[in-house]
Amino acid sequence: MLRVRWLGRVRYREALDLQRRLFSHGTHDHLLLLEHDHVFTAGPNADQSNLLVDPVEVGADYERIERGGDVTYHGPGQLTGYPILTLRGRRGGGLAETAAYVNDLEQVLIDALAAIGLAGCGRLRGYPGVWVDLDGTPRKIAAIGVRLRRGRTMHGFALNVEPDLEWFERIIPCGIRDFAPTSLRAEGNSATMRDVVDAVAAAAANKWGECGHERADVAWRLRPSDLSAFSRGLGPGSVPTPAPRSRARLAEAGVNGGIGLAERKPPWLRARMDANAGYLRMRKVMREHDLVTVCEEAGCPNIFECWGAGTATFMINGERCTRACGFCLVDTRRPLAVDTDEPRRVADAVAQMGLTHAVVTAVARDDLADGGAAAFARTIAAIKLRSPSTGVEVLIPDFSGDPASLQVVLDAGPDILNHNIETVPRLQRAVRPSAGYARSLAVLARSAAAGHTTKSGIIVGMGEHDHEVDGTLADLAAIGVQIVTIGQYLRPTSHHIPVARWVAPEAFDRWRDVGESLGIAHVESSPLTRSSYHAGESASAVQLAVRSRGAAAPAVA
């Protein structure tokens, strides 16, 4: 199955770490299609004199990468594609195989360009890529640079749709001085980026989708006003949940109407209220240590069951979030200063309750330079110091995609690293506008690549289709996520996005089977499942699954 993903605008480093993980883990076939912010890249043998400017001075990133080719440029208006494929029937080595694959990739682009009405595209002998006006003055419209190892591919192509061609004057593109770059727009073709993506996706499916293909797109229309104030770089301030805008984004994603708050829930969604002794004891401990739990702040329906069993999810870095996700009940007012004594109090509470598995999450703190990563590290260290045998699971935000902040958490040695993907690609902008599908996959890919037991979660009932959830499970499996939770969305207030549907229990059972068939070790899937539901049991299940395969078990409690 070829899985085609339109990911929108993605920073180069995030896309690189994502494709590296897809490349190295398993045999899933993906085609990632996206745009980048301004970036110059260079292969290991590139001539650095072909980079004519200081990237920092012109507001661009610079990356040395493991692909063929010289210095090149990626940026807005350019379609960048990364086919991560296992080539069928190939032996996996040699220049001849690489040349054959490059030829196939060129043909995909030639076919796509022909489909959108750009005639006369082809190859120029001795120069990889796709060219126009071969009988006159050849101009390069698509660059190609790939890596091939053991029949597995990464990197790919950059097709100029309507980039600012002046950026190419800051490099010697691909080390070629004799020919100029061009674009669809410069050649008089008015195809939009979406037209081009459609054409490339169809041509790629025809070439590499012999076992079938499916496609998922993130939102095509992006507005700065969709983002929270912090995500727009406006600094501290009130960040109200934008209910009307959320509805507009949902409508653009094809989701209209919904179930009213007054409509009675189906019987399988009616959690029983039970202020049992364990619940009361847990609440007392939380109050004694002046701690916040996501169980209370997010209105979790499982609070009586989980607290009664002696499990809870501690929420650090305050109780006010700098994001404005359309499904979340957590407060979005201006955040307070970080409480530096909080890690000690969390560790004291874990020890007092005798927990064997502790879960720590946090609000998003885009106002902090590290996104709140240091507090996670301190809390992990404090728990392990007080309770060495307790497994520690962290449910983290995306830290705005900063790999250094994520590394701070990973270096602290959590037993499980959890970051929720939340929903399918089509609904990301409507549901959590300040986050992103590719960014979340990159966070999870970095964790898995570092050898950590990695977990994620999906909320259903917000307008997705069953097959879209299947595709998201496939993406998570492809990067090595080992635990996935799937649960029904319950609308907290009238200011939040409406419930689009009540998902029947049988669908959750099916997703459990789908996820595990894709290679995910444990899928916790039921209407009332939440990110930390049965967290200890999930960790144990993964440990048993790994042992049953004869591999070294991850350090989970």
NULOPA-534880 format. One line per 5 residues: their letters; for each residue x, y, z of N, C-alpha, C. Coordinates in steps of 0.05 Angstrom, whole numbers. Example, Ala and Ser with C-alpha at 12.3 -4.5 7.8 and 13.67 -1.06 7.14 Angstrom:
<rovos>
AS> 264,-114,156,246,-90,156,264,-66,156; 257,-45,142,273,-21,143,258,1,157 $
</rovos>
This chain:
<rovos>
MLRVR> 17,-24,0,0,0,0,18,25,0; 14,42,-20,28,68,-21,10,88,-7; 21,101,14,6,121,29,17,149,22; 0,164,9,7,191,-1,-3,211,20; 14,229,28,7,249,49,15,277,39 $
WLGRV> -6,295,37,0,323,34,1,335,61; 25,346,69,30,355,96,31,385,99; 27,400,77,27,429,79,55,440,83; 58,462,98,84,475,103,97,462,127; 121,451,123,135,436,143,164,446,144 $
RYREA> 175,451,167,203,458,169,220,434,160; 243,440,148,259,420,135,268,399,155; 278,407,179,289,388,198,267,369,208; 242,378,211,221,360,219,216,339,198; 214,348,173,209,329,151,233,309,148 $
LDLQR> 257,319,152,280,302,150,280,280,171; 275,287,196,274,267,217,251,248,214; 229,257,203,207,239,198,214,219,176; 225,229,154,231,210,132,254,192,139; 273,201,156,294,183,165,283,159,180 $
RLFSH> 263,165,197,251,143,212,234,124,194; 219,136,176,204,119,157,223,102,140; 246,114,133,266,100,117,278,76,131; 284,80,157,299,59,172,281,39,185; 255,45,189,238,28,205,218,14,187 $
GTHDH> 221,-13,183,201,-28,169,202,-24,139; 180,-32,127,178,-31,97,153,-17,88; 141,1,105,118,16,96,126,35,74; 109,39,54,114,57,31,98,82,35; 112,105,34,99,131,37,109,150,15 $
LLLLE> 93,168,8,101,191,-9,92,216,7; 112,230,17,107,255,32,109,278,13; 88,294,11,87,318,-7,82,342,11; 99,363,6,98,386,24,112,410,13; 110,432,27,126,456,21,145,461,45 $
HDHVF> 167,473,41,186,480,63,187,510,66; 195,518,90,205,545,94,232,547,80; 242,571,76,267,575,61,289,559,73; 302,542,57,324,526,66,342,519,43; 369,519,48,388,509,29,398,482,40 $
TAGPN> 401,463,22,410,436,29,434,429,12; 450,411,22,474,402,7,480,373,14; 487,358,-7,495,330,-3,523,329,9; 532,305,16,559,303,29,582,311,12; 579,310,-14,601,317,-32,597,344,-46 $
ADQSN> 578,360,-35,572,385,-48,596,405,-46; 598,421,-66,618,442,-67,606,467,-53; 617,473,-29,606,495,-13,608,522,-26; 625,524,-46,627,550,-60,602,556,-77; 585,535,-80,561,539,-95,539,552,-78 $
LLVDP> 544,555,-52,526,571,-35,537,599,-33; 523,618,-45,534,645,-50,527,665,-28; 512,657,-8,504,675,14,506,661,40; 505,677,61,503,666,88,473,661,93; 465,635,97,436,630,100,423,646,122 $
VEVGA> 437,650,144,425,664,167,418,693,158; 435,705,143,431,733,135,407,737,116; 400,716,102,377,718,84,352,704,95; 353,696,121,330,684,134,324,656,125; 344,640,120,340,612,112,355,593,130 $
DYERI> 346,568,131,361,547,145,381,535,126; 399,519,137,419,505,121,423,477,133; 422,457,115,425,429,124,444,413,106; 463,399,119,479,379,104,465,352,107; 460,339,85,444,314,87,457,292,70 $
ERGGD> 446,268,74,458,244,62,443,236,36; 445,254,16,433,248,-10,453,255,-32; 448,246,-56,465,255,-78,459,283,-86; 476,295,-101,471,322,-111,487,344,-96; 485,368,-107,500,390,-96,482,408,-80 $
VTYHG> 488,434,-79,472,453,-64,445,458,-78; 424,458,-63,398,464,-75,381,481,-55; 358,489,-65,341,507,-49,313,495,-48; 300,497,-24,272,491,-21,258,515,-8; 233,520,-16,219,542,-4,190,543,-12 $
PGQLT> 175,563,-2,147,566,-9,142,567,-39; 121,555,-48,115,554,-76,128,532,-91; 143,515,-77,157,493,-89,146,467,-77; 138,448,-94,128,422,-84,152,404,-79; 157,397,-55,178,378,-48,166,351,-42 $
GYPIL> 177,330,-53,166,303,-50,187,284,-40; 180,268,-20,198,247,-9,185,220,-12; 191,205,-32,182,177,-34,199,160,-15; 187,147,4,201,128,21,190,101,14; 205,86,-2,194,62,-16,213,39,-12 $
TLRGR> 202,15,-11,218,-9,-15,213,-18,-44; 234,-16,-60,232,-22,-89,228,-52,-93; 207,-59,-106,200,-87,-111,218,-99,-133; 228,-123,-128,243,-137,-148,270,-126,-153; 280,-108,-135,307,-97,-139,326,-111,-120 $
RGGGL> 352,-112,-127,372,-125,-110,383,-107,-89; 379,-81,-91,386,-64,-69,414,-53,-70; 427,-50,-93,453,-39,-93,463,-30,-120; 483,-13,-120,496,-6,-145,484,18,-159; 501,31,-175,494,55,-190,472,50,-210 $
AETAA> 471,26,-221,451,20,-241,423,21,-229; 420,10,-205,394,10,-192,386,38,-185; 405,54,-175,399,82,-168,391,97,-193; 405,93,-215,397,106,-240,370,98,-250; 363,73,-246,336,64,-254,314,77,-237 $
YVNDL> 320,80,-211,300,92,-194,297,122,-201; 320,136,-206,318,164,-213,302,167,-239; 306,149,-257,291,149,-282,261,146,-277; 254,129,-259,225,125,-252,214,151,-239; 230,163,-222,221,187,-208,217,210,-228 $
EQVLI> 236,212,-247,233,233,-268,208,228,-284; 202,202,-290,179,196,-306,153,203,-292; 152,199,-265,129,207,-250,124,237,-253; 145,253,-251,142,282,-253,135,290,-282; 147,277,-302,141,283,-330,111,278,-335 $
DALAA> 101,255,-325,73,247,-329,55,267,-315; 63,275,-291,46,294,-276,45,321,-290; 67,331,-300,68,357,-314,52,356,-340; 53,333,-353,37,330,-378,7,331,-371; 0,320,-348,-28,319,-340,-39,346,-334 $
IGLAG> -22,365,-325,-32,392,-320,-26,411,-343; -18,400,-366,-17,416,-390,10,429,-396; 32,420,-383,58,431,-390,72,412,-409; 71,418,-434,82,400,-455,112,405,-458; 125,385,-470,153,388,-476,172,383,-454 $
CGRLR> 163,371,-432,181,365,-409,195,339,-414; 220,337,-405,235,313,-409,261,313,-394; 278,295,-402,305,292,-390,326,306,-407; 347,314,-394,370,326,-407,394,308,-401; 405,297,-422,426,277,-418,449,288,-401 $
GYPGV> 456,273,-380,477,280,-362,469,298,-339; 443,306,-338,434,324,-317,408,313,-305; 409,300,-282,385,289,-269,365,312,-265; 339,304,-265,318,324,-261,299,324,-285; 281,344,-285,262,348,-307,266,375,-318 $
WVDLD> 266,377,-345,273,401,-359,251,409,-379; 250,434,-386,232,444,-407,249,457,-429; 236,459,-453,249,472,-476,275,458,-483; 273,431,-486,297,415,-491,309,422,-518; 294,432,-537,304,438,-564,314,467,-566 $
GTPRK> 309,483,-546,318,510,-546,339,515,-525; 332,531,-504,349,536,-482,338,521,-458; 348,497,-451,337,481,-430,336,496,-403; 313,492,-390,310,504,-363,300,482,-344; 311,482,-320,305,461,-301,281,468,-285 $
IAAIG> 261,451,-285,236,456,-270,234,438,-246; 249,416,-245,249,398,-221,276,387,-217; 285,388,-192,311,377,-184,306,350,-170; 325,332,-172,323,306,-159,349,299,-145; 346,290,-120,369,280,-104,359,258,-86 $
VRLRR> 370,234,-88,359,212,-74,381,197,-58; 371,180,-40,388,161,-27,375,134,-30; 391,113,-36,381,86,-40,399,67,-25; 387,52,-7,403,32,8,386,7,12; 397,-16,3,383,-42,5,355,-41,-6 $
GRTMH> 352,-27,-28,326,-26,-41,306,-7,-28; 315,9,-8,298,28,6,306,57,-2; 286,74,-7,292,101,-17,285,122,4; 299,145,2,291,169,16,300,194,0; 294,217,11,297,242,-4,281,241,-30 $
GFALN> 285,258,-50,267,257,-72,270,280,-92; 249,297,-94,249,317,-115,238,343,-105; 244,364,-120,234,391,-114,224,402,-141; 197,406,-143,184,415,-168,175,444,-164; 185,461,-181,179,490,-179,151,496,-190 $
VEPDL> 133,503,-172,106,510,-180,105,541,-184; 108,555,-162,110,584,-164,127,596,-142; 152,586,-139,170,598,-119,181,625,-129; 192,640,-111,207,664,-119,234,655,-130; 237,657,-156,261,647,-170,286,663,-162 $
EWFER> 283,686,-150,306,701,-142,322,686,-121; 309,668,-106,324,652,-86,345,634,-99; 341,626,-124,360,609,-137,385,625,-145; 383,652,-145,407,668,-151,426,669,-128; 418,658,-105,436,657,-81,452,632,-80 $
IIPCG> 449,614,-100,464,589,-101,471,584,-131; 489,565,-135,493,553,-162,476,528,-160; 451,528,-170,433,505,-166,445,479,-176; 448,460,-157,458,433,-163,486,435,-176; 500,457,-173,526,461,-184,526,465,-214 $
IRDFA> 503,471,-226,500,475,-255,500,505,-261; 520,514,-276,522,542,-282,510,549,-310; 506,528,-326,500,533,-354,470,537,-359; 453,528,-341,424,529,-346,410,542,-322; 389,556,-328,374,570,-307,350,553,-298 $
PTSLR> 341,557,-273,317,544,-264,292,558,-275; 270,545,-275,245,557,-282,223,546,-264; 198,554,-270,175,544,-254,151,542,-272; 131,529,-262,106,527,-277,95,555,-284; 96,573,-264,85,599,-268,102,614,-289 $
AEGNS> 128,612,-287,146,626,-306,142,615,-335; 132,590,-337,127,578,-363,99,583,-373; 84,600,-358,57,607,-367,36,588,-359; 42,568,-341,22,549,-333,9,558,-307; -17,559,-305,-31,570,-282,-40,549,-262 $
ATMRD> -31,524,-264,-39,503,-245,-32,512,-216; -50,506,-198,-45,512,-170,-29,490,-157; -20,496,-132,-5,475,-118,-22,450,-114; -48,454,-109,-65,431,-105,-68,415,-131; -70,429,-154,-71,415,-180,-46,398,-183 $
VVDAV> -23,409,-177,2,395,-181,4,371,-162; -4,375,-137,-4,353,-118,-22,330,-127; -45,337,-137,-64,317,-148,-51,301,-171; -38,316,-189,-25,303,-212,-2,285,-204; 15,295,-185,38,279,-176,28,254,-161 $
AAAAA> 8,258,-144,-2,235,-128,-13,213,-147; -27,221,-168,-39,202,-187,-16,188,-202; 4,202,-211,26,190,-226,42,171,-208; 46,179,-183,61,162,-165,45,137,-159; 19,139,-155,3,115,-150,4,96,-173 $
NKWGE> 4,107,-197,6,91,-221,33,76,-223; 54,89,-213,81,77,-215,86,58,-192; 79,66,-167,88,51,-144,65,39,-128; 40,43,-136,18,34,-121,6,7,-131; 23,-11,-138,13,-37,-149,-2,-53,-128 $
CGHER> 3,-47,-102,-12,-61,-81,-34,-43,-70; -41,-22,-85,-62,-4,-76,-50,22,-65; -66,42,-61,-56,67,-50,-79,81,-36; -72,99,-17,-92,116,-4,-78,143,1; -95,163,5,-84,190,7,-98,205,30 $
ADVAW> -83,222,43,-94,239,64,-80,267,62; -96,288,65,-86,316,62,-92,331,88; -73,348,96,-79,368,117,-94,391,103; -102,410,119,-118,432,107,-102,447,86; -116,456,65,-104,470,43,-104,500,48 $
RLRPS> -124,510,63,-125,539,68,-116,545,97; -95,561,99,-83,567,125,-85,597,130; -92,605,154,-94,633,161,-79,638,187; -63,659,189,-50,664,215,-70,668,237; -93,678,231,-113,682,252,-124,656,264 $
DLSAF> -118,633,251,-126,608,262,-110,601,287; -86,612,289,-68,605,310,-73,620,336; -64,609,358,-66,624,383,-46,647,382; -50,666,401,-32,689,401,-3,681,405; 2,662,421,30,653,425,41,640,400 $
SRGLG> 25,625,386,35,612,361,40,632,339; 27,656,341,31,677,321,55,695,330; 67,689,353,89,705,362,81,731,374; 56,733,384,47,758,396,52,760,425; 63,739,437,70,741,466,47,736,484 $
PGSVP> 50,740,510,30,734,530,4,750,525; -17,737,534,-43,750,531,-65,729,533; -90,738,533,-112,720,534,-114,704,508; -118,678,511,-120,660,488,-147,646,489; -169,659,483,-195,646,485,-199,624,464 $
TPAPR> -215,604,471,-221,584,451,-239,596,429; -230,596,404,-245,610,383,-266,592,371; -288,588,385,-309,570,376,-320,576,348; -327,601,342,-337,607,315,-317,600,293; -291,607,298,-271,601,278,-267,570,275 $
SRARL> -269,556,298,-267,527,297,-288,515,279; -313,526,281,-335,516,265,-329,521,235; -318,545,230,-312,552,202,-290,533,191; -270,527,207,-249,509,198,-260,481,194; -278,472,211,-291,446,207,-307,445,181 $
AEAGV> -322,467,176,-337,468,151,-319,465,127; -296,479,128,-277,478,105,-266,449,102; -265,435,124,-256,407,124,-278,387,117; -302,398,112,-324,381,104,-341,371,126; -339,383,150,-354,374,173,-374,396,180 $
NGGIG> -400,389,179,-421,409,185,-440,397,205; -453,415,220,-473,406,240,-460,392,263; -472,372,273,-462,358,297,-484,352,316; -477,338,337,-496,329,357,-498,351,379; -523,358,386,-526,379,406,-518,370,434 $
LAERK> -511,389,451,-503,383,478,-525,369,494; -550,376,487,-573,365,503,-580,336,494; -569,327,472,-576,300,462,-565,279,481; -581,260,487,-573,239,506,-551,221,494; -531,216,510,-509,198,501,-519,170,500 $
PPWLR> -506,154,482,-513,126,481,-504,112,507; -515,89,513,-509,76,538,-480,69,543; -465,64,521,-437,57,525,-419,80,533; -430,105,533,-415,128,540,-422,140,567; -438,126,582,-447,136,608,-429,125,630 $
ARMDA> -409,141,637,-391,133,659,-405,135,686; -400,116,703,-414,115,729,-398,133,749; -413,151,762,-402,167,783,-400,150,809; -376,149,820,-371,132,843,-349,145,860; -357,161,880,-338,173,898,-328,153,918 $
NAGYL> -313,133,908,-304,111,925,-281,120,943; -273,102,961,-252,108,980,-225,115,966; -219,100,945,-194,106,931,-194,133,918; -217,140,906,-220,167,894,-217,189,915; -230,185,937,-228,206,958,-200,209,969 $
RMRKV> -186,186,972,-159,186,982,-141,201,962; -144,195,936,-128,207,915,-133,238,915; -158,246,917,-164,274,917,-151,288,941; -151,275,964,-139,286,988,-109,290,984; -96,270,972,-67,272,968,-61,295,949 $
MREHD> -76,298,928,-72,320,909,-75,347,922; -95,350,939,-100,375,952,-77,381,972; -68,361,986,-46,364,1006,-21,375,993; -16,365,969,9,373,955,5,396,935; -19,407,934,-26,429,917,-18,423,888 $
LVTVC> -28,400,878,-22,390,851,-46,392,833; -41,393,807,-61,394,787,-61,368,772; -84,358,765,-86,334,748,-102,340,723; -93,328,701,-108,331,676,-135,317,678; -137,298,696,-162,284,701,-185,303,708 $
EEAGC> -178,323,725,-198,343,733,-200,365,713; -177,375,704,-177,399,686,-190,393,659; -188,368,649,-199,362,624,-226,347,626; -236,344,651,-262,332,655,-263,303,646; -243,287,652,-242,259,643,-265,243,655 $
PNIFE> -279,227,638,-301,211,649,-292,187,665; -266,181,664,-256,157,678,-244,164,706; -248,188,715,-234,197,739,-240,179,763; -265,170,767,-272,154,790,-259,127,788; -259,115,764,-247,88,761,-217,90,766 $
CWGAG> -204,109,752,-175,111,754,-165,119,781; -177,140,793,-169,148,819,-175,126,840; -197,112,836,-204,90,854,-183,68,853; -171,65,830,-150,45,827,-122,55,834; -121,81,843,-95,92,851,-78,102,828 $
TATFM> -90,110,806,-74,121,784,-86,149,777; -68,167,769,-76,194,761,-54,205,743; -61,225,728,-42,239,710,-37,266,721; -12,270,731,-4,296,741,0,316,719; -9,340,722,-6,361,702,12,383,713 $
INGER> 36,386,701,56,405,711,56,430,694; 72,449,702,75,475,688,50,492,688; 34,488,709,10,504,713,-15,492,701; -37,507,702,-62,496,692,-73,513,670; -56,531,658,-65,548,636,-48,543,611 $
CTRAC> -61,537,589,-48,529,565,-46,552,545; -24,553,530,-20,574,510,-31,567,483; -44,543,481,-57,535,456,-87,539,459; -102,536,438,-131,538,438,-143,516,422; -138,491,430,-149,469,415,-179,467,419 $
GFCLV> -193,461,397,-222,463,398,-236,441,414; -221,421,423,-234,399,438,-228,399,468; -210,417,477,-198,414,503,-210,434,523; -215,424,547,-227,440,568,-207,456,585; -181,451,581,-161,464,598,-161,494,594 $
DTRRP> -157,509,615,-158,539,616,-138,550,596; -146,571,582,-128,584,562,-122,613,568; -125,621,594,-117,648,601,-87,650,603; -78,675,607,-49,680,609,-36,662,630; -15,646,623,-3,628,642,12,642,664 $
LAVDT> 14,629,687,29,639,709,58,629,708; 75,640,726,103,631,726,105,602,734; 126,588,724,130,560,730,137,557,760; 125,538,772,129,531,801,153,512,803; 176,522,812,200,506,812,199,484,833 $
DEPRR> 181,486,853,179,465,873,160,443,865; 146,446,842,126,427,834,137,399,830; 161,395,817,171,368,814,174,352,841; 184,366,861,186,353,887,159,344,898; 139,361,895,113,354,906,100,331,891 $
VADAV> 105,330,864,95,308,849,108,282,858; 134,283,862,149,259,871,139,250,898; 134,269,916,124,262,943,97,249,941; 79,259,923,53,247,920,55,219,908; 73,215,889,77,188,877,86,168,899 $
AQMGL> 105,177,915,115,160,937,93,154,957; 78,175,965,57,171,985,35,152,976; 29,152,950,8,135,939,19,107,931; 46,104,931,58,79,924,53,70,896; 53,89,877,47,83,849,69,66,836 $
THAVV> 61,47,820,80,31,805,85,44,777; 65,60,769,67,73,742,55,101,745; 72,122,741,63,149,744,63,162,716; 41,178,711,39,192,686,40,222,691; 57,236,676,61,265,679,56,278,652 $
TAVAR> 37,298,652,33,313,628,36,343,634; 30,360,615,32,388,620,16,403,599; 9,427,606,-2,446,586,20,454,567; 12,463,544,32,475,525,41,502,536; 67,506,536,78,531,546,95,544,524 $
DDLAD> 82,555,504,96,568,482,109,594,491; 102,603,515,115,627,525,142,622,537; 150,597,541,176,590,552,195,582,530; 220,589,533,240,584,512,242,554,505; 240,537,525,242,508,521,215,494,519 $
GGAAA> 193,510,519,167,498,518,159,483,543; 174,486,565,169,472,590,183,446,592; 202,440,575,216,414,575,232,410,601; 245,431,611,262,428,635,245,418,659; 220,427,661,203,419,683,197,389,681 $
FARTI> 193,379,656,189,350,653,214,335,663; 237,344,655,262,331,663,265,330,693; 260,353,706,262,355,735,242,336,749; 218,334,738,198,318,750,204,288,747; 214,280,723,223,253,719,245,245,739 $
AAIKL> 264,263,742,287,258,760,277,256,789; 259,274,797,249,274,824,234,248,831; 217,239,812,202,214,817,221,190,819; 241,189,801,259,166,801,277,166,826; 283,190,836,299,191,861,283,181,885 $
RSPST> 258,189,887,241,181,910,230,153,907; 224,145,882,211,119,877,225,105,854; 249,93,858,264,83,836,251,61,820; 232,46,832,219,24,818,194,33,803; 186,58,805,162,68,792,168,74,762 $
GVEVL> 152,64,745,154,71,717,143,99,712; 156,115,696,148,143,691,141,146,661; 116,154,657,106,160,630,101,190,628; 110,202,606,105,230,602,89,234,577; 69,251,580,51,259,557,58,288,551 $
IPDFS> 73,292,529,86,318,524,72,334,502; 74,361,503,66,377,479,88,374,458; 85,389,436,105,386,415,129,404,417; 130,421,438,152,440,442,158,456,417; 137,463,402,139,478,378,159,466,358 $
GDPAS> 162,440,360,180,426,341,209,428,347; 217,439,370,245,443,376,258,416,385; 276,405,369,288,379,376,305,381,402; 317,404,407,334,406,432,316,404,457; 292,416,456,275,414,479,265,385,483 $
LQVVL> 258,372,461,251,344,464,274,327,475; 298,333,467,321,318,476,325,321,506; 318,344,517,320,348,546,303,328,560; 278,323,550,260,304,562,271,275,558; 279,269,534,289,242,528,313,235,545 $
DAGPD> 331,255,549,355,250,565,348,244,594; 325,253,603,317,248,631,308,219,635; 304,204,613,299,176,615,271,167,623; 250,179,611,223,169,617,220,141,606; 204,125,619,200,97,610,182,96,585 $
ILNHN> 163,116,583,146,118,560,144,147,552; 147,153,527,144,180,516,118,180,500; 99,196,509,72,198,496,69,226,485; 60,227,460,52,252,448,28,246,430; 6,260,434,-18,253,419,-20,266,392 $
IETVP> -26,250,372,-31,260,345,-59,272,343; -76,263,361,-104,273,366,-124,266,344; -118,272,319,-139,268,298,-125,263,272; -141,259,251,-132,252,225,-122,277,211; -106,274,189,-94,298,176,-115,319,169 $
RLQRA> -137,311,157,-157,331,147,-167,349,168; -168,340,193,-181,356,215,-160,370,233; -135,367,227,-115,378,245,-119,409,249; -122,423,227,-124,452,229,-149,461,244; -171,446,240,-196,452,254,-195,446,283 $
VRPSA> -182,424,290,-183,413,317,-161,425,335; -137,427,324,-115,438,340,-97,456,322; -106,480,318,-94,497,297,-65,505,302; -56,504,327,-29,513,332,-9,489,332; -19,465,325,-2,442,323,-1,433,294 $
GYARS> 7,409,288,9,400,261,14,370,259; 3,358,239,5,329,235,35,321,231; 48,335,213,76,328,208,94,333,232; 88,355,246,104,360,270,101,339,291; 76,330,296,72,309,315,85,283,307 $
LAVLA> 83,276,281,97,252,272,127,255,276; 138,279,272,167,282,275,175,279,305; 158,289,323,164,286,352,165,256,359; 145,241,349,143,213,355,166,198,341; 173,206,317,194,193,303,221,196,317 $
RSAAA> 226,220,327,251,226,342,252,209,367; 230,206,381,229,190,405,235,160,399; 221,150,379,225,122,371,253,117,361; 264,135,346,291,132,335,311,131,357; 305,145,379,324,146,402,321,121,420 $
GHTTK> 303,103,413,300,78,427,281,78,450; 264,99,452,245,101,474,218,87,466; 206,74,486,179,64,481,161,89,476; 148,89,453,134,113,444,104,107,441; 88,127,449,59,123,451,45,148,439 $
SGIIV> 21,144,428,6,166,418,-24,160,421; -41,180,416,-69,177,420,-86,191,399; -110,180,393,-128,191,373,-156,194,387; -168,217,381,-196,222,390,-213,219,365; -235,204,368,-253,200,345,-281,212,352 $
GMGEH> -296,217,331,-322,229,334,-322,259,329; -301,269,316,-300,298,310,-304,304,280; -311,283,265,-316,287,236,-299,271,218; -282,254,229,-265,236,213,-281,213,202; -270,199,183,-281,174,172,-264,151,182 $
DHEVD> -276,128,183,-262,104,194,-236,99,179; -237,101,152,-213,95,136,-190,116,142; -197,140,150,-177,160,157,-163,152,183; -178,141,202,-165,131,226,-146,108,219; -155,91,201,-137,69,192,-111,80,181 $
GTLAD> -113,101,165,-89,113,154,-71,125,175; -83,138,195,-66,150,217,-53,128,233; -67,106,238,-54,83,251,-31,73,235; -34,72,209,-12,63,191,12,81,193; 7,108,194,29,127,197,44,123,224 $
LAAIG> 29,119,245,41,115,272,57,89,272; 46,68,260,60,42,259,86,45,243; 85,61,222,108,63,204,132,76,217; 128,92,237,150,105,251,157,91,277; 143,69,284,150,53,307,137,60,333 $
VQIVT> 113,73,332,98,78,356,88,51,366; 91,46,392,85,19,403,59,18,418; 49,41,428,23,41,442,6,63,430; -19,57,425,-38,77,415,-64,75,431; -74,98,439,-101,99,452,-120,112,433 $
IGQYL> -145,101,432,-166,112,415,-192,114,432; -203,138,433,-227,142,449,-247,162,436; -271,162,446,-293,179,436,-290,208,446; -293,227,428,-293,255,437,-320,261,451; -318,275,473,-341,285,488,-338,315,490 $
RPTSH> -357,330,480,-356,359,479,-357,371,507; -337,386,516,-337,396,543,-358,418,548; -360,437,529,-378,460,532,-388,468,504; -407,486,504,-417,496,478,-397,513,463; -375,521,476,-354,536,463,-334,518,448 $
HIPVA> -337,492,451,-319,473,438,-332,461,413; -316,449,397,-327,438,372,-348,416,378; -368,414,362,-389,394,368,-380,366,362; -394,347,375,-390,319,368,-403,313,341; -389,302,323,-400,296,297,-415,269,296 $
RWVAP> -406,250,313,-419,224,313,-412,209,339; -429,192,347,-423,172,368,-412,147,354; -388,140,361,-376,117,348,-382,91,364; -393,72,350,-401,47,364,-377,31,374; -381,16,396,-359,0,407,-346,-19,387 $
EAFDR> -362,-29,368,-351,-48,349,-329,-35,332; -331,-9,327,-311,5,311,-285,6,327; -287,11,353,-262,11,369,-249,-16,370; -265,-38,371,-253,-64,370,-239,-69,343; -251,-59,322,-239,-62,295,-212,-47,294 $
WRDVG> -212,-22,305,-187,-7,304,-165,-20,320; -172,-34,342,-152,-49,357,-140,-70,339; -156,-84,324,-146,-105,306,-129,-93,284; -139,-71,272,-124,-58,250,-96,-49,260; -95,-35,283,-70,-25,293,-50,-47,299 $
ESLGI> -60,-68,312,-42,-90,319,-33,-105,294; -51,-107,273,-43,-120,248,-21,-104,234; -20,-78,238,0,-60,226,27,-61,241; 27,-74,265,52,-77,280,53,-60,305; 32,-46,313,31,-32,338,28,-52,360 $
AHVES> 45,-52,380,45,-73,401,20,-73,418; 9,-50,424,-15,-49,441,-33,-26,433; -58,-32,427,-78,-11,421,-100,-12,442; -102,9,458,-123,12,479,-145,27,466; -167,14,459,-187,26,442,-215,20,453 $
SPLTR> -229,40,462,-257,37,472,-269,65,473; -295,68,475,-308,94,475,-297,112,497; -292,102,521,-283,119,543,-253,120,547; -238,108,529,-208,109,531,-198,137,528; -179,144,546,-165,169,544,-135,163,544 $
SSYHA> -118,184,541,-90,180,537,-77,163,559; -85,167,584,-72,153,606,-89,130,617; -111,123,603,-128,102,612,-113,75,610; -113,60,633,-99,35,634,-70,38,626; -57,60,633,-30,65,624,-10,44,634 $
GESAS> -13,36,659,5,16,670,1,-11,656; -24,-18,651,-30,-43,637,-19,-43,609; -21,-20,595,-11,-17,568,19,-21,568; 33,-9,588,62,-12,589,70,-41,593; 55,-55,610,61,-83,615,56,-99,590 $
AVQLA> 35,-93,576,28,-107,551,50,-105,531; 62,-81,528,84,-76,509,108,-92,518; 113,-93,544,136,-108,554,133,-138,547; 109,-148,550,104,-176,544,106,-181,514; 96,-162,498,97,-165,469,126,-166,459 $
VRSRG> 143,-149,470,171,-148,462,185,-174,470; 179,-183,495,191,-208,504,183,-232,487; 158,-232,478,148,-254,462,162,-255,435; 172,-232,426,187,-231,401,217,-238,405; 224,-242,430,252,-249,436,271,-226,436 $
AAAPA> 260,-201,437,277,-178,438,281,-168,466; 300,-150,470,304,-138,496,280,-121,503; 269,-124,526,245,-109,534,251,-81,541; 234,-62,534,238,-34,542,234,-32,572; 245,-11,584,244,-7,613,217,5,620 $
VA> 197,-11,624,171,-1,632,162,-17,657; 146,-4,673,136,-17,697,109,-30,692 $
</rovos>
